[in-house]
Amino acid sequence: MEVFKVFTFEAAHFLPNVAAGHRCGVLHGHSYKVIVGVKGIPDSHTGFVADFADIKCAVKPVIDRLDHSALNRIIGNPTCENVAGWIWNRLRIPGLCSIEVWETATSGCRKTAAPTRR
């Protein structure tokens, strides 16, 4: 079973590696939505795969670092994909299986955990 928790943050960025004249090459802002997914077997006593409060505690400092920032000062080429990877690399959540970063209401990126071998 997979549970998820949604977070939001506001930030500005520009994409330094796009072609000249690309609209994302100039400084602009987004209202980001981040969805953190955790997969596991519900605990027989609590019924939880993961406690939402524990997910929030793990994610909040990472999101706080990005909120109201100029992302280029933190992530050199802050594409949606690179933002998702940056967040992923800073989370220590047992069972973390996915990160979604929504840059707009219609555009985003999903990073998933590599399948584990048995």
ABEGO torsion letter per residue (X at the ends): XBBBBBBBBBBBBBBAABBBGBAAABBBBBBBBBBBBBBEBBBAAAGBABBAAAAAAAAAAAAAAABGBBAAAABABBBAAAAAAAAAAABBBBGBABBBBBABAABBBBBBBBBBBX
